Amino acid sequence: MRYQVPQFIEVEDKIFRSISLKQFIYLAGGAGLCFVIFRYSPSIIISFIPIVIIAVFSVALAWFKLYKRFPFITVVEWAFKYYTSAKLFIWKKVPSKKADNPVQEAKEYAGIMVPKISDSKLKDLTWSLDIKESMYNNQNQK
């Protein structure tokens, strides 16, 4: 049996020459909002700035793609989520109270450091590792 596989599924259907349904909705909504602002504002001068902002935003929603890949509505959604979500700060620099005395600061830092393993402890550790390794090897040979 042969089946037809749909192709070009990423391309939206066009309703007019080069305008898809989604682009038409963005443009019609922007034009309608601009008309409402123009109709109910007291003067053209006052309504000019909001009309231009809304017109640019609706045109950007319709055609602008960031890096020729991400639609502008997706970028707006990401920005909204970023600004409304909680931020997690992992590290904040706390100013030192005793920055005047570098000797005292070095002593405090030395107290935090991990002590070195002495030679005898190191030999004990290597011996125990060797014994455990040889013990496991003997079990595997049986």
DRENGUZA-803532 format. One record per residue (C-alpha): chain; x, z negated, y negated. Coordinates in nm, 4 decimals, always signed. Layout:
<'A' <X Z Y>>
...
// end
This chain:
<'A' <+0.0000 +0.0000 +0.0000>>
<'A' <+0.1193 +0.0805 -0.3466>>
<'A' <+0.0391 -0.1288 -0.6478>>
<'A' <+0.0824 -0.0440 -1.0101>>
<'A' <+0.2991 -0.2903 -1.1959>>
<'A' <+0.2022 -0.3423 -1.5601>>
<'A' <+0.4740 -0.2430 -1.8037>>
<'A' <+0.5351 -0.3248 -2.1689>>
<'A' <+0.3472 -0.6540 -2.1464>>
<'A' <+0.5432 -0.7989 -2.4410>>
<'A' <+0.4078 -0.5331 -2.6791>>
<'A' <+0.0803 -0.6270 -2.8453>>
<'A' <-0.2057 -0.3806 -2.8605>>
<'A' <-0.2504 -0.2106 -3.1968>>
<'A' <-0.5940 -0.1973 -3.3548>>
<'A' <-0.4940 +0.0173 -3.6532>>
<'A' <-0.1859 +0.2372 -3.6893>>
<'A' <+0.0816 -0.0308 -3.6687>>
<'A' <-0.1159 -0.3535 -3.7077>>
<'A' <-0.2004 -0.5710 -3.4108>>
<'A' <-0.5029 -0.7984 -3.3982>>
<'A' <-0.2923 -1.1083 -3.4678>>
<'A' <-0.1314 -0.9458 -3.7732>>
<'A' <-0.4717 -0.8351 -3.8991>>
<'A' <-0.6061 -1.1908 -3.8696>>
<'A' <-0.3084 -1.3326 -4.0634>>
<'A' <-0.3470 -1.0728 -4.3386>>
<'A' <-0.7268 -1.1033 -4.3577>>
<'A' <-0.7058 -1.4839 -4.3722>>
<'A' <-0.4433 -1.4709 -4.6469>>
<'A' <-0.6421 -1.2133 -4.8447>>
<'A' <-0.9612 -1.4178 -4.8081>>
<'A' <-0.7892 -1.7360 -4.9236>>
<'A' <-0.6352 -1.5499 -5.2194>>
<'A' <-0.9785 -1.4155 -5.3129>>
<'A' <-1.1343 -1.7633 -5.2995>>
<'A' <-0.8595 -1.9045 -5.5230>>
<'A' <-0.8944 -1.6126 -5.7648>>
<'A' <-1.2732 -1.6392 -5.7744>>
<'A' <-1.3010 -2.0140 -5.8328>>
<'A' <-1.0009 -2.0787 -6.0594>>
<'A' <-1.0597 -2.1130 -6.4324>>
<'A' <-0.7947 -1.8573 -6.5323>>
<'A' <-0.5788 -1.5898 -6.3785>>
<'A' <-0.2596 -1.7531 -6.5030>>
<'A' <-0.3314 -2.0779 -6.3169>>
<'A' <-0.4226 -1.9000 -5.9945>>
<'A' <-0.1278 -1.6566 -5.9981>>
<'A' <+0.1325 -1.8906 -5.8381>>
<'A' <-0.0831 -2.0098 -5.5433>>
<'A' <-0.2000 -1.6543 -5.4780>>
<'A' <+0.1586 -1.5246 -5.4628>>
<'A' <+0.2670 -1.8104 -5.2331>>
<'A' <-0.0249 -1.7541 -4.9946>>
<'A' <+0.0243 -1.3752 -4.9966>>
<'A' <+0.3957 -1.4047 -4.9159>>
<'A' <+0.3234 -1.6594 -4.6423>>
<'A' <+0.0563 -1.4411 -4.4792>>
<'A' <+0.2807 -1.1318 -4.4903>>
<'A' <+0.5631 -1.3376 -4.3368>>
<'A' <+0.3296 -1.4559 -4.0619>>
<'A' <+0.2309 -1.0977 -3.9908>>
<'A' <+0.5680 -0.9215 -3.9843>>
<'A' <+0.8713 -1.1490 -4.0269>>
<'A' <+1.0782 -1.2326 -3.7185>>
<'A' <+1.3745 -1.4688 -3.7289>>
<'A' <+1.6834 -1.3006 -3.5794>>
<'A' <+1.4530 -1.0142 -3.4747>>
<'A' <+1.3298 -1.2353 -3.1932>>
<'A' <+1.1207 -1.5357 -3.3004>>
<'A' <+0.7907 -1.4775 -3.4826>>
<'A' <+0.7514 -1.6671 -3.8085>>
<'A' <+0.4551 -1.8669 -3.6742>>
<'A' <+0.6853 -2.0071 -3.4039>>
<'A' <+0.9447 -2.1048 -3.6658>>
<'A' <+0.6747 -2.2772 -3.8725>>
<'A' <+0.5579 -2.4635 -3.5612>>
<'A' <+0.9138 -2.5763 -3.4808>>
<'A' <+0.9661 -2.6959 -3.8396>>
<'A' <+0.6385 -2.8882 -3.8367>>
<'A' <+0.7271 -3.0586 -3.5075>>
<'A' <+1.0755 -3.1425 -3.6341>>
<'A' <+0.9542 -3.3036 -3.9555>>
<'A' <+0.6684 -3.4957 -3.7935>>
<'A' <+0.8453 -3.6198 -3.4808>>
<'A' <+1.0489 -3.9391 -3.4602>>
<'A' <+1.4236 -3.9062 -3.4954>>
<'A' <+1.6707 -4.0924 -3.2753>>
<'A' <+1.9914 -4.2012 -3.4434>>
<'A' <+2.2562 -4.2906 -3.1904>>
<'A' <+2.5367 -4.4064 -3.4173>>
<'A' <+2.5543 -4.5593 -3.7622>>
<'A' <+2.8809 -4.6577 -3.9234>>
<'A' <+2.8800 -5.0230 -4.0213>>
<'A' <+3.1296 -5.1057 -4.2966>>
<'A' <+3.3879 -5.3616 -4.1917>>
<'A' <+3.3806 -5.6939 -4.3776>>
<'A' <+3.7492 -5.7655 -4.3141>>
<'A' <+3.8964 -5.4301 -4.4147>>
<'A' <+4.1239 -5.6086 -4.6638>>
<'A' <+4.3410 -5.7674 -4.3905>>
<'A' <+4.4724 -5.5013 -4.1474>>
<'A' <+4.6608 -5.7612 -3.9372>>
<'A' <+4.3401 -5.9546 -3.8664>>
<'A' <+4.1613 -5.6308 -3.7829>>
<'A' <+4.4390 -5.5335 -3.5372>>
<'A' <+4.4145 -5.8743 -3.3653>>
<'A' <+4.0378 -5.8365 -3.3259>>
<'A' <+4.0870 -5.4876 -3.1830>>
<'A' <+4.3511 -5.6154 -2.9408>>
<'A' <+4.1055 -5.8766 -2.8140>>
<'A' <+3.8605 -5.6026 -2.7206>>
<'A' <+4.1147 -5.3949 -2.5249>>
<'A' <+4.1101 -5.4024 -2.1452>>
<'A' <+4.4093 -5.5873 -1.9939>>
<'A' <+4.6626 -5.3897 -1.7921>>
<'A' <+4.6855 -5.4292 -1.4162>>
<'A' <+5.0076 -5.6003 -1.3142>>
<'A' <+5.2397 -5.4452 -1.0581>>
<'A' <+5.1378 -5.6852 -0.7837>>
<'A' <+4.7670 -5.6197 -0.8330>>
<'A' <+4.8375 -5.2483 -0.8344>>
<'A' <+5.0307 -5.2749 -0.5061>>
<'A' <+4.7491 -5.4783 -0.3519>>
<'A' <+4.4979 -5.2183 -0.4577>>
<'A' <+4.6982 -4.9274 -0.3141>>
<'A' <+4.7605 -5.1177 +0.0091>>
<'A' <+4.3884 -5.1929 +0.0526>>
<'A' <+4.3012 -4.8299 -0.0133>>
<'A' <+4.5594 -4.7146 +0.2401>>
<'A' <+4.4288 -4.9575 +0.5024>>
<'A' <+4.0664 -4.8507 +0.4488>>
<'A' <+4.1666 -4.4858 +0.4624>>
<'A' <+4.3613 -4.5276 +0.7860>>
<'A' <+4.0771 -4.7363 +0.9296>>
<'A' <+3.8241 -4.4574 +0.8641>>
<'A' <+4.0617 -4.1961 +1.0033>>
<'A' <+4.0984 -4.3965 +1.3268>>
<'A' <+3.7209 -4.4150 +1.3683>>
<'A' <+3.6862 -4.0402 +1.3232>>
<'A' <+3.9533 -3.9712 +1.5898>>
<'A' <+3.7750 -4.1735 +1.8619>>
// end
